[in-house]
Amino acid sequence: MNTAKKRLVFGALAATAALVLAGCSSSNPLEEDTAGGGEAMSDTIVVGSQAYYSNEIIAEIYAQALEGAGFEVERQFNIGQRDAYMPEVESGAITLFPEYSGNLLQYFEEETEARTPEDVYAALQEALPENLMVLDQAEASDQDSYTVTAAFADENGLTTIADLASVSGPLTLGGPPELAERPYGPTGLADVYGVDVTFSPTGDTTVENLVAGTVDVANVFTADPRIQTQNLVVLDDPEGLFLASNVVPLVNADVADEIADVINAVSDALTAEALVALNVQSTEEEMSPDEIASQWLEENGLV
């Protein structure tokens, strides 16, 4: 058994032993026997996910792509949020996890000033512990954005946030009430792009207000399925007003080289439009993550 595989075995056994000694009795999936027979498999890639449907879909894509390439895979999905799963990733109990570059960077460097996808990715590589790596980031992201309807974009020739400065007449921005005080809110929009807006706190009805025309621009997450179903356009952010949070595979350094080709191919195919479409299949078509992943991998020639 080579050194990398020994580390995986010992890390998994140590994590299991610690849970047993602690007498844990919760339903956390990390507390289940990871080998089925009480002993971890040295060649198993353990893929984790957040308790978030979009993240689970990506994790399932990773898992099926690896299985298609001949790897033994174990799934540890729906673990929770970052504070719950990162200790397991750092310990080696989980070896692969779909992450989001900007949010992960802030986990390690809370005061980071990196904002663009390239700068965030570079800073993240420097900030990670020595036993962790990130593989290629995808174009797809799940982050704040400024979004307009396709009709409004066509009417005003909009592709970037900067283009809003050329729109004739007043602009109304919709979003959660706290957006008013966020650095990327109305003040940041004016400072970075020279775009002045009137702010309307639309809360949970932001997209509805945008579609109805009550607001002209809205703060919408880039992976929101309504971008497809309501025919919306996410405006590019070349100056990095928002913290970029591209989908990025977080992996234990010991197995990174073994799985890089498989997972990097997934990242290369995972565009912004593709992630939104995957989320639509979950929320609108009510397909299961394994069905969504299987279909997407086949369509992209990855299995």
Stockholm file with secondary structure:
# STOCKHOLM 1.0

chainA/1-303         MNTAKKRLVFGALAATAALVLAGCSSSNPLEEDTAGGGEAMSDTIVVGSQAYYSNEIIAEIYAQALEGAGFEVERQFNIGQRDAYMPEVESGAITLFPEYSGNLLQYFEEETEARTPEDVYAALQEALPENLMVLDQAEASDQDSYTVTAAFADENGLTTIADLASVSGPLTLGGPPELAERPYGPTGLADVYGVDVTFSPTGDTTVENLVAGTVDVANVFTADPRIQTQNLVVLDDPEGLFLASNVVPLVNADVADEIADVINAVSDALTAEALVALNVQSTEEEMSPDEIASQWLEENGLV
#=GR chainA/1-303 SS CCHHHHHHHHHHHHHHHHHHHTTCCSCCGGGSCTTSSSSCCTTEEEEECCSSHHHHHHHHHHHHHHHHTTCEEEEECCCCSHHHHHHHHHHTSSCEEEEEHHHHHHHHCTTCCCCSHHHHHHHHHHHSCTTEEECCCCSCBCSCCEEEEHHHHHHHTCSBGGGGGGCSSCCEEEECGGGGGSTTSHHHHHHHHCCCCEEEECGGGHHHHHHHTSCSEEECCTTCTHHHHTTEEECBCTTCCSCCCBEEEEEEHHHHHHHHHHHHHHHHHCCHHHHHHHHHHHHTSCCCHHHHHHHHHHHTTCC
#=GC SS_cons         CCHHHHHHHHHHHHHHHHHHHTTCCSCCGGGSCTTSSSSCCTTEEEEECCSSHHHHHHHHHHHHHHHHTTCEEEEECCCCSHHHHHHHHHHTSSCEEEEEHHHHHHHHCTTCCCCSHHHHHHHHHHHSCTTEEECCCCSCBCSCCEEEEHHHHHHHTCSBGGGGGGCSSCCEEEECGGGGGSTTSHHHHHHHHCCCCEEEECGGGHHHHHHHTSCSEEECCTTCTHHHHTTEEECBCTTCCSCCCBEEEEEEHHHHHHHHHHHHHHHHHCCHHHHHHHHHHHHTSCCCHHHHHHHHHHHTTCC
//
